Structure formats: structure tokens, C-alpha cells
């Protein structure tokens, strides 16, 4: 005779679970997520293994590159007193301008930073006081207000200042792109003619938009404080007018005559601007000034040449630029020998 307990087990097995009840399932092992333990069911765990649209990484956008293969760098953390000019192509020169601006040609530049303002009298004098710059500057009364652009410096003085601040003079190509943008505009504001609402230059009121020089020869006029007119493209001030600006390059009679040294990607002109450079004796100044009329001097294409020692003396100024640090190659260097 079977025991009652055995009969109860047999009956339960034959009948199975009540209708509509779920069969017994072993409990799922807990899963760890972001440092916490959460119980999950077997169904939920399986669902996580199934790919979903959100699990698929979106393809990275193509990297913009210069013709030499270098990636165009982002602007990065731009210093407050500088502006960024994004890398890429731009139209340099003009087929309709003075002979030395020809031909118009597409040039490519890496991203760079450039001073928003021309270096001021106060800026340069601070560099003299620090012992980092030679004594130089304006020789006219009324040209030494602290916020005026420094004038009367040589190319060497200007480059010494820039290097003391971890920068350099802009190349002529960098300066021109900063002054006109990528599409070949004649001015920082577009193609509308230059006048005293946009730049400090000579007009019907006289030199310096009618601002007279103190004491002798007042008709010569004088510069204004930097930033006295609206910013142009890239947020830069006084790229046209106020003060001529030294750039890195040696002067050539035209871009065509310069040849390969002035073409391609990040050109620096003959000898890459280095001093001395056999066969070249004058550097380039750009941007016009308070002293000259609008056309053709106060344009983004006009090129002026002068000896780098600034002898005979002229009231030239400058601003500085900085090329961005490029990533170091990831390929290990070849072993010596």
C-alpha cells in the first residue's frame, strides 16, 4: 500500500500547474550596470543582446584636408585678443588690380590665429619696458596716444615683438585671407567701396578722415585709436586703413614672378621669409593707412614694399599671428643608423 505523501506528489505532477499560470523558471542571475546590481529576467537579458538602431555607431564625418594631406585643424581655444581664420582655400590676388597683385589664384592655408587689433603704442612700450623689444616708435607729435597703433617700427622691431609674445608676423597669404575672406572680396566687409564709415583713410575731409595732426603740418592727419571702425570678416579691426602693417614675406614684382614660393599650401614667399634672402631687399607692408586715399591703397589686395630696416623712415605698424600646433606623427621614428 502506497504512502499518502507519494500519492499527493503523483497527483500534482499529473495535473501540472493551474491553467493560465506561468511555469516555474529558475531565477535569472543579477546583472551589474554602472556599478549597481539589478535583477533581470532571461527575456530582458536576451533582448539586450539583440542589436537595435541606437546601438549602431554613426559614421564619422570625413576629415577636411589640405592638398598636402594634412587635416585642417579646428580653431581650438582662441585667445581673447586674437581671432581664428579657418583653414582651407581662398582667392589671393587680382587679375584687375595693380600688376604686382596678379594673377588671382587659389591658395590653401592651415587654420591660424591673428591679432584682432593692430599692436598699440601701449603694447609696444610695455615690451620695451620689459626689455624684450628695441626702442622704436612714432616721431610725430600726436602719434603716441596709448591706444593708437604703434607706427615707425622696422620689420625687425615688429618681428621681435611678435616673437616675444610667442607669435610671428603673418605671412602675406595669411594677412590677405584675414583681410578679405575666402571668396576674393576686395575688403573685409565685401566689395562696397572703402570710405570713412568703414576705415580710417584719406577722403574729402582730408587725411585720417579729417583728424588733424597737432602743431606743424596739420594737413598730414594722423591715425585713430585701434578699433574705431566696425570689425570686418573674422572679427578683425583695421585690416584696411589706420596703419600699414608689416608681413613676413619678401616683396616680389608679382605673384607670377614669385613662382612656386608664393603658390600652393601655406606659402611664405622667397626664402620662406628668412633674412637674408639673396636677390631680395624689400619686405611687404599691407592694408593702407590714414594717409592714403581709398583706391587702390586701402584695399585688401594692394602691396607696398619697403626695406626691412625702415630707412628712410615710414609710419608702418603691424599685428601678429600664430600658426596652430599640429599633432605629432603617431608613427614611431626610424631607428638611428
Secondary structure, 3 states (H helix, E strand, C coil): CCCHHHHHHHHHHHHCCCCCCCCCCCCCCCEEECCEEECCCHHHHHHHHCCCHHHCCCCCCCCCECCCCCECCCCCCCCCCEEEECCEEEEECCCCCCHHHCCCEEEEECCEEEECCCCEHHHHHHHHHCCCCCCCCCCCCCCCCCCEECCCCCHHHHHHHHHHCCCEECCHHHHHHHHHCCCCCCECCECCCCCCCCCECEECCEHHHHCCCCCCCHHHCCCCECCCCCCCHHHCCCCCECCEEEEEEECCCCHHHHHHHHCCECCCCHHHHCCCCCCCCEEEEECCCCCCECCCCCCCCCEEEEECCCCCCCCEECCEEEECCCCCCCCCCCCCC
